[in-house]
Amino acid sequence: MKKASNPDSYLHILKYISLFGGVQVLNVLIGLVRNKFVAMLLGTQGVGLTSLFNSTIRFISDSTSFGLSMSAVRKLSEDYDQNNEEKLTEDIAVVRSWSMLTALLGLFVCVVCSPWLSRYTFSWNGHTLHFILLSPCVALAALAGGEFAILKGVRQLRSLALISVYNVLAALVLTIPLYYFFGIAAIVPSLVLMAFVQLLLTIMVSYRLYPYLISFHKAFLGKGWGMIRLGTAFVITGILSSGADLIIRSYLNNVANIDTVGFYNAAFMMTMVYAGMIFSAMETDYFPRLSGANNLRFTFNQIVNRQIEVTLLLISPLLTIFLLLLPQLIVFLYSDKFLPALNMAQVLVLAMYIRAIRLPVEYIPLAKGDSKSYLLLESSYDVFLVVLVLLGFSKWGLFGAGVGMAVAGFFNFVCVYVYAYLRYRYRLSSCLAFYAVLHLTIGILVFLCVRSDNDWLRWGVASLLCVVSTLFSLGVMKARRILIQN
């Protein structure tokens, strides 16, 4: 098994964030074209309906997957780092066996619960058949999640990058014609088709590396109990996280309308998905590295701080530019009908700064195998998220929902950092704290400028701040690279 050299170095982090960041940019560009067509062909109602279906699928998947997509990565990463090929092959078979069981469980639960899902997700009760037809999505997602965990655990990062590109391309090529000819009626078939394509693309790589082998003997399945026990925390947090998202979207649909769900989804996608593409690039490489060093205190602390630093320096200039051009981007990526999502999206961009600092620290309990701590931190965040978003929406509409999400994110950051400080003796470096305060201050100033009616502030000062943020990040990264090379 060939490993990357210096996996904890600053340059390694830059290399793999650049790799997956580039892939994410390509994915986003392709996704932008797809979303533009979806918005044009289905309108706000179609986008809202798709959002509710996806949230429900994710809720069932998270509730029945036993967290294998994360707990398996930790186990396989340890096998990989120990160069234990025989143990790795056996554990891969265990992961696949449990993935098959969770796939069948998820399909069954989705079918049985379809009347309840229809009744409580929508203000009208007429989607039971749709949820039954969507049940294969849950099973396919469970199988794909197991294969993704295998590829992450054995550091097949380039293969994962290619799979994600092909998956987005397939979504564009296969679903747009269906939406064009059949409109909203094509939503359910498209979701099932894409779940199948994702699994197919994944197994084409993973089965070639490790031939398919499963066993349902009790003794063999028992070898996976360690992953299942750790995964139990993922199940509960998955239920809470997906449930929180589903509660919020269902609430918006019931107290407002399906169009409001569409606006909410547009704001969420614009920030959490598009602006957050650096996070997606980070997670694929970071968690396996962190898991491999969970017993080395100094190295462990260093990995977390370096990851935060690179992530913050890369994403901060992008966020300022994103804030500046957000109105134009919404019209370009969706249509002018989605402009009511602007206020919420602007607030969520600020929340991305906190997320850049928080997310690497959140992975510490996972890498340590501390499922109870992970459950405690995530469940507290989900509760506050639901309460604050619903309260914010009731007071100030979608803008209030954005404020609620931002405040919940800040609360979670404080809890996660204090907990990691006390329990794992994690320390945020002083220079990292300085970078965070500086970039967040610049972000807040840009936020205030773009919301001003004064064109000089709106464009002149905001553009200047974008340049300052970019030059600062480039200067720090250049200095770091020179220091390391010398």
Secondary structure, 3 states (H helix, E strand, C coil): CCCCCCCCCHHHHHHHHHHHHHHHHHHHHHHHHHHHHHHHHHHHHHHHHHHHHHHHHHHHHHHHCCCHHHHHHHHHHHHHHCCCHHHHHHHHHHHHHHHHHHHHHHHHHHHHCHHHHHHHHCCCCCCHHHHHHCHHHHHHHHHHHHHHHHHHHCCCHHHHHHHHHHHHHHHHHHHHHHHHHHHHHHHHHHHHHHHHHHHHHHHHHHHHHCCCCCCCCHHHHHCCHHHHHHHHHHHHHHHHHHHHHHHHHHHHHHHCCHHHHHHHHHHHHHHHHHHCHHHHHHHHHHHHHHHHCCCCHHHHHHHHHHHHHHHHHHHHHHHHHHHHHHHHHHHHHCCHHHHHHHHHHHHHHHHHHHHHHHHHHHHHHHHHCCHHHHHHHHHHHHHHHHHHHHHHHHHHHHHHHHHHHHHHHHHHHHHHHHHHHHHCCCCCCHHHHHHHHHHHHHHHHHHHHHCCCCHHHHHHHHHHHHHHHHHHHHHHHHHHHHHHHC
